[in-house]
Structures are given as structure tokens and as C-alpha cells.
Amino acid sequence: MIVACLGLLLAARLRSALRGQRRGFVAVAVIAVVLALANLVEALLPGLFTPWMRVEMALIAVLMVVLAVAARRDLRSWTR
């Protein structure tokens, strides 16, 4: 449930980041890191999920880390 809510919030903040708003970039980076951590924790919990779901969660975590790095890089270049 938390991951789903954060996913919806991420979509909303992405729009403000695409408009060039600083707060949008910061929010996207923070939400992406939280989603990455949540997916990693879920993937590492023993016995709760099937192997293909664990792989899926790990891939989503990697994508969220990439998104956080990209948002941070864009924020840094935007503030210069």
C-alpha cells in the first residue's frame, strides 16, 4: 500500500519537476529513494514473495535509484 501511494505521489511530483520547479526535483529524488528502499526491504523479506516478484522488486529499486540520481543531477545543473 505504501509503495502504491508513493508511486501516485511520484507521478504528481514528476509533473512539477518537468515544469522546472526546484521543489519538484527534490520531491522526486526523496520519493525515489524511499521507493527504492521499500522495494529492497520487501524483496529481502524471506518467504513472503515468489522469486519472480523478488526480481521485479529489485529491478524497480534499481530504476528508482537511477531516477533519484537523475533528479539530483538535474537539480544540480538547474541551480547553477
C-alpha positions as CSV (number, residue, x, y, z in Angstrom):
1,M,0.0,0.0,0.0
2,I,2.8,2.4,0.9
3,V,4.6,1.7,-2.4
4,A,1.3,2.3,-4.4
5,C,0.7,5.7,-2.6
6,L,4.3,6.8,-3.1
7,G,4.0,5.8,-6.8
8,L,1.0,8.1,-7.2
9,L,2.8,10.9,-5.3
10,L,5.8,10.4,-7.5
11,A,3.7,10.9,-10.7
12,A,2.3,14.1,-9.3
13,R,5.8,15.5,-8.3
14,L,7.2,14.5,-11.7
15,R,4.9,17.0,-13.3
16,S,6.2,19.8,-11.2
17,A,9.8,18.7,-11.8
18,L,9.2,18.7,-15.6
19,R,8.0,22.3,-15.3
20,G,11.4,23.1,-13.8
21,Q,10.3,23.6,-10.2
22,R,13.1,23.0,-7.6
23,R,10.7,21.5,-5.1
24,G,9.6,19.0,-7.7
25,F,13.2,17.8,-8.3
26,V,13.8,17.5,-4.5
27,A,10.5,15.6,-4.0
28,V,11.2,13.2,-6.9
29,A,14.7,12.4,-5.5
30,V,13.3,11.8,-2.0
31,I,10.4,9.7,-3.1
32,A,12.6,7.6,-5.5
33,V,15.0,6.8,-2.6
34,V,12.1,5.8,-0.3
35,L,10.6,3.6,-3.0
36,A,14.0,2.0,-3.7
37,L,14.5,1.2,0.0
38,A,10.9,-0.1,0.4
39,N,11.3,-2.4,-2.6
40,L,14.6,-3.7,-1.4
41,V,13.2,-4.5,2.0
42,E,10.2,-6.2,0.5
43,A,12.4,-8.2,-1.8
44,L,14.7,-9.3,1.0
45,L,11.9,-10.5,3.4
46,P,12.1,-14.2,3.5
47,G,9.2,-16.4,2.4
48,L,6.7,-13.6,1.5
49,F,7.1,-13.4,-2.2
50,T,7.8,-15.7,-5.2
51,P,11.3,-15.4,-6.9
52,W,9.9,-13.6,-9.9
53,M,8.3,-11.0,-7.6
54,R,11.6,-10.5,-5.8
55,V,13.4,-9.9,-9.1
56,E,10.7,-7.4,-10.1
57,M,11.1,-5.5,-6.8
58,A,14.8,-5.5,-7.2
59,L,14.5,-4.1,-10.7
60,I,12.1,-1.4,-9.6
61,A,14.6,-0.5,-6.8
62,V,17.3,-0.1,-9.4
63,L,15.1,2.1,-11.6
64,M,14.3,4.3,-8.6
65,V,18.0,4.7,-7.8
66,V,18.6,5.8,-11.4
67,L,15.6,8.2,-11.1
68,A,17.0,9.7,-7.9
69,V,20.4,10.2,-9.4
70,A,19.0,11.8,-12.5
71,A,16.8,14.1,-10.4
72,R,19.7,15.1,-8.3
73,R,21.9,15.7,-11.3
74,D,19.1,17.8,-13.0
75,L,18.6,19.8,-9.7
76,R,22.3,20.5,-9.5
77,S,22.5,21.7,-13.1
78,W,19.3,23.7,-12.7
79,T,20.6,25.6,-9.7
80,R,23.9,26.7,-11.3
